[in-house]
């Protein structure tokens, strides 16, 4: 009978520990106040494109925080990638668009371009990327 009581007390202690840990995590998440940037799609692959093509993709972003989100800068890894982003504050719960245009002129092979979004978000900076394979006209003719 003592063994049974001991097992029962250990079970209750473990259950108490698990519940208190979950509650502490919830409180820690609630303590993070401010804007938070969220991208559902972190990467986009254009596949094969021809050298000289200009391609674009729109990433949807959302402010999942509890204060207005302000994008302060969007940086790219080279001048071949041009971003367009909202310049006005994004209220909590609102979605906006980040448009990225890639110009493949002078590029050959696999291109991996990272777009870094600077903001007042608690999780700044945020990053998304585009990937493509730039084919030359010589390569396309041999297929």
C-alpha positions, -999 to +999 in steps of 0.1 A: +000+000+000+029+024+007+043+018-028+009+027-043+007+059-023+042+068-034+034+063-070+002+083-067+021+112-050+048+111-078+021+112-104+004+142-088+038+160-084+046+154-121+012+166-132+016+197-111+050+204-127+037+200-162+007+223-156+029+250-140+054+249-169+026+253-194+012+283-175+046+299-172+051+296-210+017+312-217+025+341-194+059+346-210+043+347-245+017+372-232+045+394-218+059+400-253+039+431-262+044+450-294+042+444-331+051+411-346+058+404-383+046+370-397+052+356-432+033+324-439+055+318-469+092+321-462+106+312-496+094+313-533+110+293-562+105+307-597+120+275-612+138+280-645+137+314-662+155+328-692+184+352-688+170+388-691+136+379-676+121+401-649+100+381-625+080+392-594+065+376-564+043+390-536+048+378-501+019+384-477+029+396-443+007+401-412+011+420-380+003+393-354+013+416-325-008+440-304+007+473-316+011+489-350+039+474-372+062+499-390+086+486-417+117+508-416+138+492-444+138+462-467+173+451-478+182+428-506+214+409-513+220+426-547+207+454-569+191+428-592+163+424-566+140+454-559+114+454-531+082+474-527+067+476-492+041+495-472+053+528-458+024+533-434+019+516-400+002+482-402-024+478-374-026+445-354-043+418-373-039+435-407-022+419-437-001+437-463+021+429-493+058+428-499+065+428-536+098+416-548+110+420-585+141+400-597+159+411-628+179+382-643+200+403-667+236+392-665+228+363-641+235+326-648+226+295-629+209+291-595+201+324-577+192+326-541+182+361-530+175+369-493+152+398-485+157+412-450+128+432-435+137+457-408+109+469-385+098+478-350+086+442-345+097+422-315+110+396-339+129+420-362+146+414-386+125+390-406+137+373-437+122+358-469+139+346-500+134+339-537+152+312-556+154+307-594+176+290-620+186+314-648+191+296-681+212+312-709+198+312-745+226+287-755+214+262-728+177+265-738+186+258-775+203+226-766+174+210-749 
